[in-house]
Amino acid sequence: MLKKILIGVAVVIVALCGVIAMQPATYTVQRSATFKAAPDITFALVNDFHNWGGWSPWDKLDPNQKTTFEGAATGVGAKYSWSGNDQVGEGRMEIEESKTNELVRIKLEFIRPFPSTSPTTFTFSPAAEGVTVTWKMDGTNDFMGKAFGLFVDMDAMLGADFDKGLAAMGKIAEAETRKRAEAEAAAKLAAEKAAAEAAAAAP
């Protein structure tokens, strides 16, 4: 009887390993959102890691996490690393490519809880209302990753975070765009008033 049970368990394990091995070796998560915002303002929120704290869906998970900024201030060569609780883990990012108002390509490396590298891109496209931002992350699945994927939908899990991040980014970008427009309108009005006063004072 024990022998039959052991054989049955072995068969189940082999079958499960086979199912896991057949899972996709890669994954892609992608989300897009359109903002009523200036492209350059939106681009700066991504191209400068110092701005991520305002919209990143993960930054608020651990208010006490340790963060470090290195390399260039913005764009290619800018580096950001973090270490926090189990929710945020530990990792680092580096901007490898930056095209003004068009693209930011980042090398994203997770150290904890599972070591992995996930190329990440943000693309910025002109839209009738302002700008469309597309956030994309690619990753590879080792055996453990494939097993994890049997129980967790990576697209749904990370996609929800992407949606939150883009929504927060949009609020900031739109608010900053409104502030700029108001400042420009005020400056124009002041210039027109000054010109009118100068004309009235002219002999």
C-alpha positions in Angstrom: 0.0 0.0 0.0 2.8 2.4 1.0 4.6 1.6 -2.3 1.5 2.5 -4.3 1.1 5.8 -2.4 4.7 6.7 -3.0 4.4 5.9 -6.7 1.2 8.0 -6.9 3.0 10.9 -5.2 5.9 10.6 -7.6 3.6 10.6 -10.6 1.9 13.7 -9.3 5.2 15.5 -8.7 6.5 14.5 -12.2 3.3 15.7 -13.8 3.4 19.0 -11.9 7.0 19.6 -12.9 6.0 18.9 -16.5 3.2 21.4 -16.3 5.5 24.0 -14.7 8.2 23.4 -17.3 5.6 24.1 -20.1 4.8 27.6 -18.7 6.0 30.6 -20.7 9.6 31.4 -20.3 8.9 35.2 -20.6 6.3 37.6 -19.6 5.3 41.2 -20.6 3.2 43.6 -18.7 2.0 46.8 -20.4 -0.4 49.6 -19.6 -1.1 53.0 -21.2 -2.8 56.2 -20.1 -3.5 59.6 -21.7 -3.0 62.8 -19.8 -4.1 66.4 -20.5 -0.5 67.4 -19.9 2.5 68.8 -21.6 4.8 66.1 -22.9 8.0 67.7 -21.4 6.4 67.9 -17.9 5.3 64.2 -18.1 8.6 63.1 -19.5 10.5 64.7 -16.6 8.5 62.8 -14.1 10.1 59.6 -15.4 13.5 60.8 -16.6 14.4 62.0 -13.2 14.3 59.4 -10.4 13.9 62.1 -7.8 10.4 62.6 -9.1 9.3 58.9 -8.8 8.3 59.3 -5.2 5.3 61.4 -6.2 3.7 58.7 -8.4 5.5 55.3 -8.0 2.9 52.7 -6.8 5.6 51.1 -4.6 7.2 54.0 -2.9 4.4 54.4 -0.3 4.4 50.7 0.7 7.3 51.3 3.0 7.8 54.9 4.2 11.0 53.9 6.0 12.7 52.3 3.0 16.3 53.4 2.2 16.8 55.0 -1.2 20.0 56.1 -2.9 20.5 58.3 -6.0 23.8 58.0 -8.0 25.2 58.8 -11.3 23.7 61.5 -13.6 21.0 63.7 -12.2 18.6 62.8 -15.0 18.6 60.7 -18.2 21.2 58.2 -19.2 23.4 57.2 -16.3 21.0 58.1 -13.6 20.8 55.4 -10.9 18.4 54.7 -8.1 18.5 51.9 -5.6 16.1 50.9 -2.8 15.9 48.6 0.2 12.8 48.1 2.3 10.3 45.7 3.9 9.0 42.5 2.3 6.5 44.5 0.2 9.1 46.5 -1.6 12.2 44.2 -1.3 15.5 45.5 -2.7 16.7 46.5 -6.1 18.1 49.1 -8.4 17.4 50.9 -11.6 19.5 52.6 -14.2 18.4 54.7 -17.2 20.1 53.2 -20.2 18.4 55.3 -23.0 16.6 58.6 -22.9 15.1 60.4 -25.9 13.6 63.8 -24.9 9.7 63.6 -24.7 9.8 60.2 -26.5 11.4 57.3 -24.5 13.0 56.3 -21.3 14.5 52.8 -21.2 15.5 51.4 -17.8 17.4 48.4 -16.5 15.5 47.2 -13.5 17.2 44.7 -11.3 15.5 43.0 -8.3 17.8 41.7 -5.6 15.3 40.7 -2.9 13.1 38.6 -2.6 14.0 37.0 -5.9 17.0 38.1 -8.1 15.8 39.0 -11.6 16.3 41.6 -14.3 13.4 43.2 -16.1 13.9 45.7 -18.9 11.4 48.5 -18.5 10.4 51.2 -21.0 8.2 54.3 -20.9 7.2 55.7 -24.2 5.6 59.1 -24.7 3.3 59.7 -27.8 1.5 62.9 -28.8 -2.3 62.7 -28.2 -5.1 65.0 -29.0 -5.6 65.7 -25.3 -1.9 66.0 -24.5 0.3 62.9 -24.2 -0.1 59.1 -24.0 2.3 57.3 -21.7 2.9 53.5 -22.2 4.7 51.6 -19.4 6.1 48.3 -20.4 8.1 45.7 -18.4 9.6 42.5 -19.8 10.8 39.6 -17.7 12.0 36.0 -17.8 10.6 33.1 -15.8 13.0 30.5 -14.3 11.5 27.3 -12.9 10.4 29.0 -9.7 9.0 31.9 -11.7 7.0 29.5 -13.8 5.7 27.8 -10.7 4.7 31.1 -9.3 2.9 31.9 -12.5 0.6 28.9 -12.0 -1.0 30.6 -9.0 -0.5 34.3 -9.7 -1.4 36.3 -12.9 1.6 38.5 -13.3 -0.2 40.7 -15.8 -3.1 41.3 -13.4 -0.9 41.8 -10.4 1.7 44.1 -11.9 -0.8 45.7 -14.3 -2.8 46.9 -11.3 0.3 48.6 -9.9 1.0 50.1 -13.3 -2.5 51.5 -13.5 -2.1 53.1 -10.1 1.2 54.6 -11.0 0.0 56.0 -14.3 -3.1 57.5 -12.6 -0.9 59.2 -10.0 1.6 60.4 -12.7 -1.3 61.9 -14.7 -2.6 63.9 -11.7 0.8 65.4 -11.1 1.5 66.1 -14.8 -1.9 67.7 -15.3 -1.6 69.9 -12.2 1.9 71.1 -13.3 0.6 71.8 -16.8 -2.2 73.9 -15.4 0.2 75.8 -13.2 2.4 76.6 -16.2 -0.5 77.7 -18.3 -1.7 80.0 -15.4 1.8 81.5 -15.0 2.1 82.1 -18.7 -1.3 83.7 -18.9 -0.5 85.9 -15.9 2.8 86.9 -17.5 1.1 87.7 -20.8 -1.5 89.8 -19.1 1.2 91.7 -17.1 3.1 92.4 -20.3 0.0 93.6 -22.1 -0.8 95.9 -19.2 2.7 97.3 -19.1 2.6 97.9 -22.8 -0.7 99.7 -22.5 0.5 101.8 -19.7 3.7 102.7 -21.6 1.7 103.6 -24.6 -0.6 105.8 -22.6 2.3 107.6 -20.9 4.0 108.3 -24.2 3.9 112.0 -25.3 
